């Protein structure tokens, strides 16, 4: 329609009308582009808000899991410490050998501490978050986790060593009375692990652990590895909470 009008105006040499037609065309194209850009920006902002909300959930879940891991490794650390003290005390369990054997077993427990970073990695592939503060805070939190993760990336040598010295009957008893896995939640009864072996059988297993020349070396090294874990996980969660606070502020700003 507009093209016909321009042709007519050119034939009539109505240059004012031609100019007005040209302005209308340019303004129409400009407005169309601006509306398209505005719609795209709205869609991008909405998508980033969704991803920020998912990122907050991802980090929040890691905080809860780190709190669990903190308690878990504190119990492992305590069992390892008691086991070392037992070795230092001469290694005589007397009439109470099952708790000593259970401590050697408790001390071999291990869980990885790496966190889920799926949402953050996806956002970075898309050039998000656009907030440099959020990126910096999340990367600080992930760096804190990496420091702990590389130390606890693999099961300790002590784990395989001591479990190879504990008799099968003790394994069956331990995993039956001292351990539970329900709905993906792993629970170890560190404080009350009922005996399921005779004291004589437990004493024999303890003696085998004591006699092996590598026991102290593997146990001491593992004890050293997990000693700073509690403080590191606390620092990790502090960094995570700062990142969550920044995400909350950004989501509030975008309402």
LOLOTOR-629893 format. One line per 5 residues: number of its first residue (from 1); for each residue x negated, y, z of C-alpha. Coordinates in nm, 4 decimals. Layout:
N
NUM = X/Y/Z ~ ... $
This chain:
255
1 = 0.0000/0.0000/0.0000 ~ -0.2716/0.2448/0.1025 ~ -0.4753/0.1527/-0.2074 ~ -0.1843/0.2454/-0.4379 ~ -0.1477/0.5779/-0.2617 $
6 = -0.5184/0.6519/-0.3065 ~ -0.5002/0.5683/-0.6799 ~ -0.1991/0.7974/-0.7240 ~ -0.3672/1.0805/-0.5335 ~ -0.6869/1.0434/-0.7370 $
11 = -0.4914/1.0572/-1.0620 ~ -0.3178/1.3677/-0.9341 ~ -0.6551/1.5011/-0.8177 ~ -0.5003/1.5614/-0.4766 ~ -0.8305/1.5510/-0.2939 $
16 = -0.6854/1.6528/0.0393 ~ -0.4505/1.3567/0.0312 ~ -0.7396/1.1308/-0.0779 ~ -0.9434/1.2526/0.2201 ~ -0.6538/1.1940/0.4596 $
21 = -0.6037/0.8433/0.3183 ~ -0.9742/0.7750/0.3692 ~ -0.9568/0.8965/0.7303 ~ -0.6551/0.6743/0.7944 ~ -0.8384/0.3714/0.6550 $
26 = -1.1529/0.4402/0.8596 ~ -0.9555/0.5050/1.1769 ~ -0.7550/0.1876/1.1239 ~ -1.0692/-0.0206/1.0820 ~ -1.2323/0.1460/1.3826 $
31 = -0.9314/0.0922/1.6054 ~ -0.9035/-0.2679/1.4887 ~ -1.2678/-0.3338/1.5737 ~ -1.2316/-0.1651/1.9140 ~ -0.9225/-0.3691/1.9990 $
36 = -1.1014/-0.6868/1.8922 ~ -1.4055/-0.5962/2.1017 ~ -1.1848/-0.5107/2.3983 ~ -1.0044/-0.8438/2.3759 ~ -1.3366/-1.0273/2.3469 $
41 = -1.4736/-0.8385/2.6475 ~ -1.1640/-0.9263/2.8501 ~ -1.2010/-1.2926/2.7577 ~ -1.5734/-1.2869/2.8443 ~ -1.5038/-1.1212/3.1796 $
46 = -1.2308/-1.3722/3.2582 ~ -1.4617/-1.6607/3.1703 ~ -1.7424/-1.5202/3.3829 ~ -1.5045/-1.4775/3.6782 ~ -1.4006/-1.8414/3.6431 $
51 = -1.7635/-1.9540/3.6336 ~ -1.8550/-1.7356/3.9306 ~ -1.5724/-1.8943/4.1297 ~ -1.6992/-2.2398/4.0294 ~ -2.0545/-2.1387/4.1219 $
56 = -1.9369/-2.0326/4.4654 ~ -1.7712/-2.3737/4.5150 ~ -2.0860/-2.5505/4.3940 ~ -2.3090/-2.3632/4.6395 ~ -2.0577/-2.3901/4.9254 $
61 = -2.0436/-2.7677/4.8852 ~ -2.4235/-2.7820/4.8913 ~ -2.4195/-2.5868/5.2192 ~ -2.1878/-2.8411/5.3789 ~ -2.3964/-3.1299/5.2480 $
66 = -2.7184/-2.9691/5.3719 ~ -2.5655/-2.9388/5.7198 ~ -2.4980/-3.3129/5.7115 ~ -2.8489/-3.3872/5.5812 ~ -2.9959/-3.1691/5.8529 $
71 = -2.8336/-3.3817/6.1245 ~ -2.9201/-3.7012/5.9375 ~ -3.2899/-3.6209/5.9095 ~ -3.3005/-3.4900/6.2670 ~ -3.1881/-3.8354/6.3808 $
76 = -3.4418/-4.0060/6.1535 ~ -3.7122/-3.7750/6.2863 ~ -3.6149/-3.8518/6.6477 ~ -3.6234/-4.2274/6.5815 ~ -3.9649/-4.1976/6.4154 $
81 = -4.0940/-3.9985/6.7119 ~ -3.9675/-4.2582/6.9603 ~ -4.1254/-4.5329/6.7509 ~ -4.4624/-4.3564/6.7514 ~ -4.4367/-4.3024/7.1263 $
86 = -4.3574/-4.6724/7.1659 ~ -4.6698/-4.7642/6.9687 ~ -4.8749/-4.5193/7.1746 ~ -4.7370/-4.6714/7.4936 ~ -4.8762/-5.0149/7.4219 $
91 = -4.5859/-5.1689/7.2305 ~ -4.4134/-5.3694/7.5048 ~ -4.0337/-5.3710/7.4651 ~ -3.9707/-5.6068/7.7568 ~ -3.6031/-5.6946/7.7939 $
96 = -3.4820/-5.4148/7.5636 ~ -3.6263/-5.4986/7.2239 ~ -3.3218/-5.4390/7.0031 ~ -3.3163/-5.0589/7.0615 ~ -3.6860/-5.0493/6.9719 $
101 = -3.6274/-5.2526/6.6562 ~ -3.3283/-5.0355/6.5683 ~ -3.5465/-4.7254/6.6039 ~ -3.8027/-4.8688/6.3627 ~ -3.5103/-4.9289/6.1235 $
106 = -3.3531/-4.5860/6.1862 ~ -3.6871/-4.4228/6.1111 ~ -3.6855/-4.5800/5.7639 ~ -3.3621/-4.4093/5.6594 ~ -3.3903/-4.1648/5.3703 $
111 = -3.1630/-3.9518/5.1556 ~ -3.2506/-3.7098/4.8728 ~ -3.1839/-3.3427/4.9405 ~ -3.1499/-3.2051/4.5868 ~ -2.8467/-2.9840/4.5276 $
116 = -2.6033/-2.9682/4.2370 ~ -2.6887/-2.6830/3.9995 ~ -2.4693/-2.7811/3.7025 ~ -2.2578/-2.4631/3.7000 ~ -2.5524/-2.2290/3.7447 $
121 = -2.7491/-2.3940/3.4636 ~ -2.4457/-2.3696/3.2343 ~ -2.4073/-2.0007/3.3190 ~ -2.7730/-1.9311/3.2467 ~ -2.7377/-2.0987/2.9056 $
126 = -2.4639/-1.8452/2.8338 ~ -2.6671/-1.5505/2.9631 ~ -2.4619/-1.5338/3.2821 ~ -2.4229/-1.4152/3.5512 ~ -2.4730/-1.0626/3.4242 $
131 = -2.5453/-0.9479/3.7790 ~ -2.9224/-0.9570/3.8234 ~ -2.8723/-0.9636/4.2007 ~ -2.6688/-1.2852/4.1860 ~ -2.9213/-1.4507/3.9551 $
136 = -3.2072/-1.3567/4.1869 ~ -3.0296/-1.4759/4.5019 ~ -2.9228/-1.8084/4.3494 ~ -3.2725/-1.8696/4.2150 ~ -3.4150/-1.7993/4.5617 $
141 = -3.1753/-2.0543/4.7121 ~ -3.2667/-2.3129/4.4461 ~ -3.6383/-2.2473/4.4966 ~ -3.5943/-2.3096/4.8679 ~ -3.4265/-2.6408/4.7883 $
146 = -3.7008/-2.7355/4.5433 ~ -3.9674/-2.7047/4.8124 ~ -3.7833/-2.9549/5.0321 ~ -3.6739/-3.1741/4.7426 ~ -4.0216/-3.2450/4.6051 $
151 = -4.1345/-3.3714/4.9473 ~ -3.8328/-3.6003/4.9892 ~ -3.7899/-3.6901/4.6224 ~ -3.8789/-4.0567/4.6690 ~ -3.8199/-4.3057/4.9500 $
156 = -4.1180/-4.3178/5.1878 ~ -4.3663/-4.6044/5.1768 ~ -4.2767/-4.6727/5.5408 ~ -3.9235/-4.7628/5.4351 ~ -4.0248/-5.0598/5.2206 $
161 = -4.3063/-5.1542/5.4555 ~ -4.1054/-5.1834/5.7768 ~ -3.7968/-5.3329/5.6169 ~ -4.0137/-5.6062/5.4724 ~ -4.1223/-5.6958/5.8259 $
166 = -3.7726/-5.6995/5.9782 ~ -3.6001/-6.0410/5.9533 ~ -3.2905/-6.0869/5.7385 ~ -3.0690/-6.1505/6.0429 ~ -3.1599/-5.8073/6.1782 $
171 = -3.0736/-5.6489/5.8418 ~ -2.7316/-5.8154/5.8429 ~ -2.6664/-5.7008/6.1976 ~ -2.7829/-5.3459/6.1320 ~ -2.5754/-5.2920/5.8190 $
176 = -2.2705/-5.4466/5.9869 ~ -2.2719/-5.2703/6.3235 ~ -2.4818/-4.9553/6.2725 ~ -2.3742/-4.8356/5.9276 ~ -2.0562/-4.7322/5.7484 $
181 = -1.9757/-4.6030/5.4001 ~ -1.6217/-4.4694/5.3618 ~ -1.4935/-4.2372/5.0879 ~ -1.8483/-4.1687/4.9791 ~ -1.9526/-4.0568/5.3293 $
186 = -2.2497/-4.2470/5.4710 ~ -2.2584/-4.2764/5.8500 ~ -2.5388/-4.4291/6.0537 ~ -2.4794/-4.4999/6.4206 ~ -2.8067/-4.3650/6.5514 $
191 = -2.6891/-4.3251/6.9106 ~ -2.5101/-4.6541/6.9659 ~ -2.6304/-4.9394/6.7482 ~ -2.5056/-5.2550/6.9227 ~ -2.7523/-5.5445/6.9463 $
196 = -2.6745/-5.8456/6.7305 ~ -2.9965/-6.0422/6.7836 ~ -3.1241/-6.2128/7.0931 ~ -3.3901/-6.0212/7.2798 ~ -3.6399/-6.2907/7.1896 $
201 = -3.5682/-6.2572/6.8174 ~ -3.5843/-5.8784/6.8363 ~ -3.9121/-5.8996/7.0301 ~ -4.0602/-6.1217/6.7620 ~ -3.9657/-5.8695/6.4897 $
206 = -4.1079/-5.5813/6.6918 ~ -4.4309/-5.7747/6.7403 ~ -4.4634/-5.8297/6.3650 ~ -4.4220/-5.4558/6.3047 ~ -4.6786/-5.3680/6.5696 $
211 = -4.9350/-5.6181/6.4448 ~ -4.9342/-5.4925/6.0876 ~ -5.2218/-5.2501/6.0427 ~ -5.0311/-5.0206/5.8015 ~ -4.7320/-4.9562/6.0297 $
216 = -4.8744/-4.6593/6.2202 ~ -5.0228/-4.5003/5.9071 ~ -4.7000/-4.5179/5.7055 ~ -4.4825/-4.4140/6.0003 ~ -4.7025/-4.1189/6.0958 $
221 = -4.7131/-3.9903/5.7393 ~ -4.3340/-4.0174/5.7053 ~ -4.2902/-3.8452/6.0432 ~ -4.5057/-3.5586/5.9173 ~ -4.3041/-3.5318/5.5947 $
226 = -3.9668/-3.4918/5.7679 ~ -4.0823/-3.2757/6.0604 ~ -4.0210/-2.9418/5.8786 ~ -3.7021/-3.0589/5.7037 ~ -3.4571/-2.9122/5.9555 $
231 = -3.6069/-2.5642/5.9336 ~ -3.6297/-2.5813/5.5562 ~ -3.2637/-2.6818/5.5196 ~ -3.1621/-2.3997/5.7550 ~ -3.3559/-2.1526/5.5395 $
236 = -3.1963/-2.3030/5.2293 ~ -2.8479/-2.2508/5.3712 ~ -2.9306/-1.8939/5.4734 ~ -3.0338/-1.8251/5.1135 ~ -2.7184/-1.9973/4.9875 $
241 = -2.4962/-1.7808/5.2094 ~ -2.6606/-1.4643/5.0776 ~ -2.5867/-1.5808/4.7223 ~ -2.2255/-1.6583/4.8148 ~ -2.1846/-1.3110/4.9684 $
246 = -2.3087/-1.1518/4.6452 ~ -2.0697/-1.3655/4.4380 ~ -1.7799/-1.2673/4.6655 ~ -1.8667/-0.8993/4.6237 ~ -1.8796/-0.9351/4.2445 $
251 = -1.5471/-1.1188/4.2297 ~ -1.3880/-0.8522/4.4498 ~ -1.5260/-0.5777/4.2235 ~ -1.3768/-0.7473/3.9172 ~ -1.0218/-0.7778/4.0528 $
